Amino acid sequence: MNQKHQEDLAHIRSMMERSSRFISLSGLSGVFAGLSALIGGIYVYQLFKANGMDYLTDEHRLYSANLVSELFWIGIGILVCAFAFGIFFTIRKSRKYNLPIWTSATKKMLFNLTVPLFVGGVFCLAMMYHGYFGLVAPSTLLFYGLALINAEKYTFSDVKYLGFCELCLGLIALFFIGYGLIFWILGFGILHILYGLVMFKKYK
């Protein structure tokens, strides 16, 4: 009888978690988002070289309007790819385990994730408008980290650890202006891949 009560309690806890947390997120989403950022970062590095700039040695970099515009659209492209992979693997996992996708937990998670990202996006656009390009990469890491920590209570709690790592990288990057691309690749590329692999192994 005692064992049956324990099984019932475990089942109730599972149901409560499913209703209060978005658990359809796949670790593969993180892996492929990281790969997208990694490929994008390498492409940007090659783009700098094509414009006569050795990113790792040049201390003074002049960004033309065309280069800034191209960098902006590359960033948008990476964001779209990461978002598309997230949707694809989320739908695949939800179908595999018969999990609902659009729930109240999903809406709360998206809201808590979107607000810091939207504010951070506007903040970065303002810095680009005023010519503070060196602070854009650290700011994206900082606001992304805050967004993950803010959304953690409506999805896997492990997300907050990725958020804190992004915050730490962003804070360090503030003191190494001019090397934001390196930190950006580490944060959005390498960390995402490592986090995705851990999550995939833990929750597969």
Secondary structure, DSSP 8 states (H G I E B T S, - for coil): -HHHHHHHHHHHHHHHHHHHSB----HHHHHHHHHHHHHHHHHHHHHHHHTT--TTT-SS----HHHHHHHHHHHHHHHHHHHHHHHHHHHHHHHHTT--SSSHHHHHHHHHHHHHHHHHHHHHHHHHHTT-GGGHHHHHHHHHHHHHHHHGGGB-TTHHHHHHHHHHHHHHHTTSTT-HHHHHIIIIIIHHHHHHHHHHHHH-
